[in-house]
Amino acid sequence: MEGPLTSDFSAARIHLERAYHYLRGNDETSRLACEALDLLIETVAEAQHRRPEAGVVEFPRATARQSF
């Protein structure tokens, strides 16, 4: 079985922005498509810059201190 696939958010964003650029019409379909692409571009940009969730490393607890 193959490992998990990772998305190329950078490339996806470029293609979505290019599609947005091609929809220059003043018709309702073009405007609605651009609104939808705006949402997709924003979602992809957020995913592109999201940092992986950091794990918490627990340090061993110190035992009672010895006095000198």
BADRENDO-738036 format. One record per residue (C-alpha): residue in one letter; x, y, z. Coordinates in steps of 0.05 Angstrom, whole numbers, plus 32768, in hexadecimal, padded with zeros to 4 digits. Layout:
REM BADRENDO-738036
+----+------+------+------+
| aa |    u |    v |    w |
+----+------+------+------+
|  a |    X |    Y |    Z |
...
+----+------+------+------+
***
This chain:
REM BADRENDO-738036
+----+------+------+------+
| aa |    u |    v |    w |
+----+------+------+------+
|  m | 8000 | 8000 | 8000 |
|  e | 8019 | 8046 | 7FEF |
|  g | 8026 | 807B | 8023 |
|  p | 7FF9 | 80B8 | 802A |
|  l | 7FF9 | 80E8 | 7FEF |
|  t | 800A | 8130 | 7FFC |
|  s | 7FEA | 8169 | 7FD6 |
|  d | 8011 | 819D | 7FB0 |
|  f | 7FEB | 81D9 | 7FCA |
|  s | 801B | 820A | 7FA8 |
|  a | 800D | 81EC | 7F62 |
|  a | 7FC2 | 81E7 | 7F70 |
|  r | 7FC0 | 8230 | 7F84 |
|  i | 7FE4 | 8246 | 7F44 |
|  h | 7FB1 | 8220 | 7F19 |
|  l | 7F76 | 823C | 7F40 |
|  e | 7F90 | 8283 | 7F39 |
|  r | 7F9A | 8277 | 7EEF |
|  a | 7F53 | 825F | 7EE8 |
|  y | 7F3B | 829D | 7F0D |
|  h | 7F62 | 82C8 | 7EDC |
|  y | 7F40 | 82A7 | 7EA0 |
|  l | 7EFA | 82B5 | 7EBA |
|  r | 7EF9 | 82FF | 7EA8 |
|  g | 7EB1 | 8302 | 7E90 |
|  n | 7E7C | 832E | 7EAF |
|  d | 7E47 | 82F7 | 7EAB |
|  e | 7E29 | 82D8 | 7EE9 |
|  t | 7E4A | 8294 | 7EDE |
|  s | 7E90 | 82B3 | 7EDB |
|  r | 7E83 | 82DC | 7F1A |
|  l | 7E69 | 82A0 | 7F40 |
|  a | 7EA3 | 8275 | 7F29 |
|  c | 7ED4 | 82AC | 7F3F |
|  e | 7EB3 | 82AF | 7F84 |
|  a | 7EBA | 8263 | 7F8A |
|  l | 7F02 | 8266 | 7F73 |
|  d | 7F10 | 829D | 7FA6 |
|  l | 7EFA | 826D | 7FDD |
|  l | 7F23 | 8234 | 7FC1 |
|  i | 7F61 | 825F | 7FB9 |
|  e | 7F5B | 8277 | 8001 |
|  t | 7F52 | 8230 | 801B |
|  v | 7F8D | 8216 | 7FF3 |
|  a | 7FB9 | 8251 | 800A |
|  e | 7FA7 | 8242 | 8053 |
|  a | 7FB8 | 81F9 | 8049 |
|  q | 7FF9 | 820B | 8026 |
|  h | 8011 | 8235 | 8061 |
|  r | 7FF5 | 820A | 8099 |
|  r | 802A | 81F0 | 80C7 |
|  p | 8026 | 81A8 | 80DC |
|  e | 800A | 819E | 8121 |
|  a | 8044 | 819B | 8152 |
|  g | 8049 | 8160 | 8181 |
|  v | 8055 | 816A | 81CB |
|  v | 8094 | 814C | 81E7 |
|  e | 808F | 813C | 8231 |
|  f | 80CF | 813E | 8259 |
|  p | 80DA | 810B | 828F |
|  r | 80C5 | 8124 | 82D3 |
|  a | 80FE | 8131 | 8303 |
|  t | 80FF | 8106 | 8341 |
|  a | 8107 | 8126 | 8386 |
|  r | 8147 | 8150 | 8389 |
|  q | 817F | 8139 | 83B3 |
|  s | 819A | 816D | 83E3 |
|  f | 81E5 | 8173 | 83EC |
+----+------+------+------+
***
